[in-house]
Amino acid sequence: PDSMAGGASSSELRRRHVALQALPHHEPNAAHIDRDTGPAHREQRAFSLQARTSEPRKSVFQPTIFAVLLILFAAAPAPAAANYCCKGPDFGNDNSAPELITCRQTCRPYVQYKTLQTCVMNETCTFAMADYDQALTTATQRLAQSHVCTADSRVCYPGVTCLGGECRAPPNPVTIACELTLRKAVCAYHFPICVSDEVIFSNEVCMETCEEVEAYCNLTLDEITRVPRCALRNFACTSLAPSSLPSLLSSLAFSLLALLAASLP
């Protein structure tokens, strides 16, 4: 019985051994065990998963923002120390520049921006006041023969109605609106905006200013200056004291820079 039991036991062991050999064979190595088991491995996997899920995605707008920033900073005015002529004009006062008194009274309220004419103030003011005197004389002659609206001082042209008033028959004097418009237009023509000593923002006068000269004075700016410089637009041109242009460009640049910084990780 003992030998039979022992024989049966041996046969059973052999069968188990054959069955085990038929199974897929896999022998774990020490490195695999160390890497794939234990609390250290679980912490490493959790950290890797968190890093992958929290990794920021690159925005497709970043290249566009960089390009806009470059354009705005390129268009922004150069530092004052780098410019010799492109500065705010100094019209002086009655003691320091008595020869500029008429130009000072006429153009200083409007020329609140940087211009290259700073280096040639005497010559520029001489030409500007000559054109202004001629414009005022021509406007006086034209308005003496024109109908003028009593509501807004605009000239009543054929087919143009006077809103809120009536067209007063000639002769009519030069109105305050006409005189102020002439000042603004002549000063814009002779004091163009500059960006730096090498770059002028525009030599042209904005369309709105030129249209006001015709509407209030019954003449055109080109008749006075004899060089057509009225633009067919109201941007990239010189008009009434656009001193906010540099600060606007800088504000836009810094706003885009802040937006870019916020989008970065």
MOVEN-V153900 format. One record per residue. RES is the residue in one letter. SS is DSSP state (A for helix, B for strand, O for the rest). OMEGA is omega in radians with two decimals (none if undefined). D_LAST is the distance of its C-alpha to the last C-alpha in Angstrom with 1 decimal. Layout:
<<RES,SS,OMEGA,D_LAST> <RES,SS,OMEGA,D_LAST>>
This chain:
<<P,O,3.13,80.4> <D,A,-3.14,78.3> <S,A,3.10,78.3> <M,A,3.11,77.6> <A,A,3.13,74.7> <G,A,3.11,73.5> <G,A,3.13,73.9> <A,A,3.13,72.1> <S,A,3.12,69.3> <S,A,3.11,69.0> <S,A,-3.14,69.0> <E,A,3.12,66.2> <L,A,3.13,64.2> <R,A,3.12,64.7> <R,A,3.12,63.6> <R,A,3.14,60.4> <H,A,3.10,59.7> <V,A,-3.13,60.3> <A,A,3.13,58.0> <L,A,3.12,55.2> <Q,A,3.12,55.5> <A,A,-3.14,55.1> <L,O,3.06,51.7> <P,O,-3.03,48.4> <H,O,3.12,48.1> <H,O,3.13,44.9> <E,O,3.12,44.7> <P,O,3.09,41.5> <N,O,-3.05,40.8> <A,A,-3.12,39.7> <A,A,3.12,36.3> <H,A,-3.13,35.7> <I,A,-3.12,36.9> <D,A,-3.06,34.7> <R,A,-2.97,31.5> <D,A,-3.12,32.1> <T,O,3.02,33.7> <G,O,-3.10,33.3> <P,A,3.13,30.7> <A,A,3.12,28.6> <H,A,-3.13,28.1> <R,A,3.10,27.1> <E,A,3.13,24.5> <Q,A,3.12,23.0> <R,A,3.14,23.0> <A,A,3.13,21.3> <F,A,3.13,18.5> <S,A,3.13,18.0> <L,A,3.12,18.1> <Q,A,3.14,15.5> <A,A,3.14,13.1> <R,A,-3.09,13.9> <T,A,-3.12,13.6> <S,A,-3.13,10.3> <E,O,-3.10,8.7> <P,O,3.07,6.4> <R,O,3.12,8.9> <K,O,-3.12,9.0> <S,O,3.10,10.5> <V,O,-3.10,14.1> <F,O,-3.10,14.2> <Q,A,3.09,12.2> <P,A,3.13,15.5> <T,A,-3.14,17.5> <I,A,3.10,15.6> <F,A,-3.13,16.1> <A,A,3.14,19.7> <V,A,3.11,20.4> <L,A,3.13,19.2> <L,A,-3.14,21.5> <I,A,-3.09,24.3> <L,A,3.12,24.1> <F,A,3.08,24.0> <A,A,-3.14,26.8> <A,A,-3.13,28.8> <A,O,-3.11,28.3> <P,O,3.12,31.4> <A,O,3.11,31.7> <P,O,-3.08,32.0> <A,A,-3.11,35.5> <A,A,-3.10,36.4> <A,A,-3.09,36.1> <N,O,3.12,38.5> <Y,O,-3.10,42.2> <C,O,-3.08,43.5> <C,O,-3.11,40.5> <K,B,3.00,40.7> <G,B,-3.05,41.9> <P,O,3.10,45.7> <D,O,3.14,48.1> <F,O,3.11,51.1> <G,O,3.09,52.6> <N,O,-3.07,55.2> <D,O,-3.14,58.9> <N,O,-3.06,59.6> <S,O,-3.11,57.1> <A,O,-3.13,57.4> <P,A,3.14,60.5> <E,A,-3.12,60.6> <L,A,-3.03,57.3> <I,A,3.14,58.4> <T,A,3.11,58.8> <C,A,3.14,55.6> <R,A,-3.14,53.8> <Q,A,-3.06,55.2> <T,A,-2.94,54.4> <C,A,-3.06,51.0> <R,O,3.11,49.1> <P,O,-3.08,48.1> <Y,O,-3.07,46.4> <V,O,3.13,45.1> <Q,O,-3.09,42.1> <Y,O,-3.14,39.9> <K,B,-3.13,39.8> <T,B,3.11,42.5> <L,A,-3.11,44.1> <Q,A,3.10,47.5> <T,A,-3.11,46.9> <C,A,-3.12,48.6> <V,A,-3.05,51.7> <M,A,-3.10,52.1> <N,A,-3.13,55.9> <E,A,-3.12,56.3> <T,A,3.14,53.6> <C,A,3.11,55.2> <T,A,3.13,58.6> <F,A,-3.11,57.7> <A,A,-3.12,55.7> <M,A,3.06,58.6> <A,A,3.11,61.1> <D,A,-3.13,59.1> <Y,A,3.12,58.7> <D,A,3.12,62.4> <Q,A,3.14,63.3> <A,A,-3.13,60.9> <L,A,3.11,62.4> <T,A,3.13,65.9> <T,A,3.12,65.1> <A,A,3.12,63.5> <T,A,3.13,66.6> <Q,A,-3.09,68.8> <R,A,-3.09,66.7> <L,A,3.08,66.3> <A,O,3.14,70.0> <Q,O,-3.04,70.5> <S,O,2.95,67.7> <H,O,-3.08,67.2> <V,B,-3.14,64.4> <C,B,-3.11,62.7> <T,O,-3.08,63.5> <A,O,-3.04,60.2> <D,O,3.08,57.6> <S,O,3.07,59.7> <R,O,3.11,58.7> <V,B,3.10,61.4> <C,O,3.09,63.1> <Y,O,3.09,63.1> <P,O,3.13,65.2> <G,O,3.12,63.5> <V,O,-3.11,61.0> <T,O,3.11,61.7> <C,O,-3.08,61.3> <L,O,3.08,59.0> <G,O,-3.14,60.2> <G,O,3.13,63.1> <E,O,3.14,65.9> <C,B,-3.12,66.4> <R,B,-3.10,68.6> <A,O,3.10,71.3> <P,O,0.06,71.6> <P,O,3.10,72.0> <N,O,3.13,68.7> <P,O,3.04,67.3> <V,O,-3.12,63.9> <T,O,3.08,61.5> <I,A,3.13,58.8> <A,A,3.12,56.2> <C,A,-3.11,57.7> <E,A,-3.14,57.8> <L,A,3.11,54.2> <T,A,3.10,53.1> <L,A,3.11,55.1> <R,A,-3.10,53.5> <K,A,-3.09,50.0> <A,A,-3.11,50.8> <V,A,3.14,52.7> <C,A,3.07,50.2> <A,A,3.14,47.3> <Y,A,-3.03,49.4> <H,A,3.13,50.3> <F,O,3.12,47.0> <P,O,-3.14,44.2> <I,O,3.05,40.6> <C,B,3.05,39.0> <V,O,3.08,35.5> <S,O,3.11,36.6> <D,O,-3.12,39.9> <E,O,-3.01,39.4> <V,O,3.01,38.0> <I,B,-3.11,39.8> <F,O,3.07,37.8> <S,O,3.03,40.9> <N,O,-3.05,44.7> <E,O,3.10,45.3> <V,B,-3.05,46.1> <C,O,-3.09,44.4> <M,A,-3.12,46.4> <E,A,3.13,46.5> <T,A,3.13,48.2> <C,A,3.13,50.7> <E,A,3.12,51.5> <E,A,3.09,52.2> <V,A,3.14,54.7> <E,A,-3.08,56.6> <A,A,-3.06,56.4> <Y,A,-3.01,57.6> <C,A,3.13,59.8> <N,O,3.01,61.2> <L,O,3.12,60.2> <T,O,3.12,57.3> <L,A,-3.13,55.3> <D,A,3.10,56.3> <E,A,-3.08,59.9> <I,A,-3.05,59.3> <T,A,3.13,56.9> <R,O,3.03,58.6> <V,O,-3.09,55.3> <P,O,3.11,53.3> <R,O,3.08,49.8> <C,B,-3.12,49.1> <A,O,3.07,45.8> <L,O,-3.10,45.6> <R,O,3.10,42.2> <N,O,3.05,40.8> <F,O,-3.08,37.7> <A,O,3.13,37.4> <C,O,-3.11,40.8> <T,B,3.11,42.4> <S,O,-3.05,43.6> <L,O,2.95,43.8> <A,O,3.13,41.8> <P,O,-3.08,38.2> <S,O,-3.11,36.9> <S,O,-3.10,33.7> <L,A,-3.13,32.5> <P,A,-3.13,30.7> <S,A,3.11,29.0> <L,A,3.11,28.0> <L,A,-3.14,26.4> <S,A,3.13,24.6> <S,A,3.10,23.4> <L,A,-3.13,22.1> <A,A,-3.12,20.3> <F,A,3.07,18.6> <S,A,3.10,17.8> <L,A,3.10,16.1> <L,A,3.09,14.3> <A,A,3.10,13.0> <L,A,3.11,12.2> <L,A,3.13,10.2> <A,A,3.13,8.3> <A,A,-3.12,7.7> <S,A,3.13,6.6> <L,O,3.13,3.8> <P,O,none,0.0>>
